[in-house]
Amino acid sequence: MDQNLLNDVIGAALKAGADAAEAVFAERQSLSVTVRMGDLEEVEREEAQDLGVRVFVGQRQAVVSGSDLSTEGRRKLIERAVAMARLAPEDPYAGFAPQDRLAKGPHADLDLYDAYEPSAESLEDKARVAEAAARAIEGVTNSDGGSAAWSSSNWLMATSHGFTGAHRATGFSLSASAIAGEGAGMERGGEGRSLRHAEDLPSPDAIGAEAGRRAAARLGARKIESTTAPVIFENRLATSLLGPLLGAISGPAVARGVSFLKDKLGQQIFTKGIELIDDPHVVRGLGSSPFDDEGVLSKRMALIEDGVLTTWLLNSAAARQLGLETTGHASRGLAGPPGVSTSNLTLKPGTDDLAALMKGAGTGLLVTSMFGPSLNGNTGDWSVGCSGVWFENGEEAYPVTEITVAGNLIDIYARLIPGSDLEIRGSANSPSILVDGLAIAGK
């Protein structure tokens, strides 16, 4: 499908009775291979093409999507969308993004596409090497497998008020998961990376060895008594602390009044010097795109600057509801109206590496895995199950498990100290984070 066909869809929607229309085409191909204990376990291939149509009848809107791209299929999709819009409740905030905010072509080339398409055999080879490297680590007794995958996507969008845009991207991933120990003492550990270009991936040997090392490091994990102590969140998972922040500053949540930060715009919520940057134009970034999902030209923004909350995350509808302007954070699939999301999020690193953070904290908990978070969105009360390493006198002492860490996020953010070990691993990245004096529930 090309841009002309999308324009035909829009024209047909207007002819069918829509006052305004938007069409989005998404195409995806993917291939993944999994091996376990040296044997091929699974090969998956996916090819999909879908069309999404959003129409407005006055202040009523409807969104439909389908995979039948034939002339008749498109006609039925458009008719259904217009019929649904006529029956929908009025939304005073619905509508397209302001025309003066739209990205004008040609759009920036962010180098998100790698023309290399791997074969199933080459992916299998990488998965085998990664798993073998994990199983070679001392203490590893079993495997949850090794996986390698490739994907390619193409996104085209057009609206009746003048926007047309397209971008394409690829993804390459490699992972391994190992099991160490025997019986009730078994522990799991894994490692995986996803990147836009194949050449940027770490070697399968490195991925597998790290998976095995992390599993073996968990051996002998014990429970600890409940206490209050400094807690360090390892860099690979520290952004889990920031996830609730993004939900709390999303325009729709603020507009509904269900955010624990709804009264904090322009206020100091972190210590001075803390910066949280969202940059949609990172070359080869996993969250990069030249425009948001309403066609708005996106830009680099400091969500937190010198510890101060500077902005909400806004799409056009939330911006209208709050009497503000969109920030270019619209995000959508094909089957619903836009929500909001960030692009490439990075917490600015501090000055101390992980060893220095531990030394400064003295005795406490280094969290290396998290699961089952719980959040009260209105108050910011937060808890999460975790495991990790207990450290004493600044040195790792022994692995620990079956722990819950809890606190109020407004209080946690005010005391958060970032380390220097920032590592770009995905679309949200952070150095290790130290929070002094958190409640730790153990046995």
BELNOR-V644548 format. One record per residue. N is the residue number from 0. RES is the residue in one small letter. OMEGA is omega in whole degrees, 0 to 359 (NA if undefined). Layout:
n->{N:N}
res->{RES:RES}
omega->{OMEGA:OMEGA}
This chain:
n->{0:1:2:3:4:5:6:7:8:9:10:11:12:13:14:15:16:17:18:19:20:21:22:23:24:25:26:27:28:29:30:31:32:33:34:35:36:37:38:39:40:41:42:43:44:45:46:47:48:49:50:51:52:53:54:55:56:57:58:59:60:61:62:63:64:65:66:67:68:69:70:71:72:73:74:75:76:77:78:79:80:81:82:83:84:85:86:87:88:89:90:91:92:93:94:95:96:97:98:99:100:101:102:103:104:105:106:107:108:109:110:111:112:113:114:115:116:117:118:119:120:121:122:123:124:125:126:127:128:129:130:131:132:133:134:135:136:137:138:139:140:141:142:143:144:145:146:147:148:149:150:151:152:153:154:155:156:157:158:159:160:161:162:163:164:165:166:167:168:169:170:171:172:173:174:175:176:177:178:179:180:181:182:183:184:185:186:187:188:189:190:191:192:193:194:195:196:197:198:199:200:201:202:203:204:205:206:207:208:209:210:211:212:213:214:215:216:217:218:219:220:221:222:223:224:225:226:227:228:229:230:231:232:233:234:235:236:237:238:239:240:241:242:243:244:245:246:247:248:249:250:251:252:253:254:255:256:257:258:259:260:261:262:263:264:265:266:267:268:269:270:271:272:273:274:275:276:277:278:279:280:281:282:283:284:285:286:287:288:289:290:291:292:293:294:295:296:297:298:299:300:301:302:303:304:305:306:307:308:309:310:311:312:313:314:315:316:317:318:319:320:321:322:323:324:325:326:327:328:329:330:331:332:333:334:335:336:337:338:339:340:341:342:343:344:345:346:347:348:349:350:351:352:353:354:355:356:357:358:359:360:361:362:363:364:365:366:367:368:369:370:371:372:373:374:375:376:377:378:379:380:381:382:383:384:385:386:387:388:389:390:391:392:393:394:395:396:397:398:399:400:401:402:403:404:405:406:407:408:409:410:411:412:413:414:415:416:417:418:419:420:421:422:423:424:425:426:427:428:429:430:431:432:433:434:435:436:437:438:439:440:441:442}
res->{m:d:q:n:l:l:n:d:v:i:g:a:a:l:k:a:g:a:d:a:a:e:a:v:f:a:e:r:q:s:l:s:v:t:v:r:m:g:d:l:e:e:v:e:r:e:e:a:q:d:l:g:v:r:v:f:v:g:q:r:q:a:v:v:s:g:s:d:l:s:t:e:g:r:r:k:l:i:e:r:a:v:a:m:a:r:l:a:p:e:d:p:y:a:g:f:a:p:q:d:r:l:a:k:g:p:h:a:d:l:d:l:y:d:a:y:e:p:s:a:e:s:l:e:d:k:a:r:v:a:e:a:a:a:r:a:i:e:g:v:t:n:s:d:g:g:s:a:a:w:s:s:s:n:w:l:m:a:t:s:h:g:f:t:g:a:h:r:a:t:g:f:s:l:s:a:s:a:i:a:g:e:g:a:g:m:e:r:g:g:e:g:r:s:l:r:h:a:e:d:l:p:s:p:d:a:i:g:a:e:a:g:r:r:a:a:a:r:l:g:a:r:k:i:e:s:t:t:a:p:v:i:f:e:n:r:l:a:t:s:l:l:g:p:l:l:g:a:i:s:g:p:a:v:a:r:g:v:s:f:l:k:d:k:l:g:q:q:i:f:t:k:g:i:e:l:i:d:d:p:h:v:v:r:g:l:g:s:s:p:f:d:d:e:g:v:l:s:k:r:m:a:l:i:e:d:g:v:l:t:t:w:l:l:n:s:a:a:a:r:q:l:g:l:e:t:t:g:h:a:s:r:g:l:a:g:p:p:g:v:s:t:s:n:l:t:l:k:p:g:t:d:d:l:a:a:l:m:k:g:a:g:t:g:l:l:v:t:s:m:f:g:p:s:l:n:g:n:t:g:d:w:s:v:g:c:s:g:v:w:f:e:n:g:e:e:a:y:p:v:t:e:i:t:v:a:g:n:l:i:d:i:y:a:r:l:i:p:g:s:d:l:e:i:r:g:s:a:n:s:p:s:i:l:v:d:g:l:a:i:a:g:k}
omega->{179:184:180:179:176:178:175:178:179:178:179:179:178:179:181:175:177:175:178:183:179:178:179:176:178:179:182:170:178:178:178:181:178:173:175:182:176:181:176:183:186:171:180:176:180:172:184:173:183:178:175:181:174:181:177:169:190:178:175:179:174:180:176:177:179:182:176:185:178:179:179:178:178:179:180:180:181:180:180:180:181:179:179:181:180:181:184:175:178:176:184:183:182:177:179:174:177:184:182:178:185:176:178:180:357:184:183:174:183:176:182:187:176:185:182:175:184:173:176:181:181:176:179:179:180:179:179:181:180:180:180:179:177:182:181:181:181:181:178:185:183:184:169:172:173:183:173:185:176:174:177:181:180:186:177:183:176:178:181:178:164:180:167:180:179:168:179:184:174:176:176:181:181:182:175:178:186:176:178:176:183:172:182:181:182:179:180:174:182:175:178:178:175:182:182:184:183:185:182:181:169:180:176:178:181:178:182:181:179:176:179:180:181:176:182:180:181:183:180:180:183:174:177:177:175:184:169:186:172:179:175:177:183:187:184:180:185:179:175:175:184:178:178:176:182:176:183:179:176:183:180:179:179:181:178:181:183:181:178:177:188:180:190:181:181:182:178:177:171:176:179:180:180:177:176:188:171:186:182:186:175:179:182:181:181:178:188:170:183:179:179:188:166:181:181:176:182:182:176:181:170:178:173:180:184:178:186:175:189:190:163:172:191:160:186:182:180:179:179:182:182:181:183:177:178:177:180:180:178:180:182:165:181:191:182:178:183:165:176:173:176:181:175:186:181:172:182:181:175:187:185:174:185:180:180:176:180:180:180:180:179:181:181:186:170:182:180:172:182:179:175:179:177:183:167:187:181:184:184:175:192:173:181:172:183:170:183:185:172:178:181:183:177:182:177:182:181:177:180:184:178:182:170:176:184:176:175:188:177:178:180:180:181:184:185:178:179:174:183:190:177:177:181:184:184:179:173:189:183:166:172:185:176:171:183:170:175:177:179:178:179:183:NA}
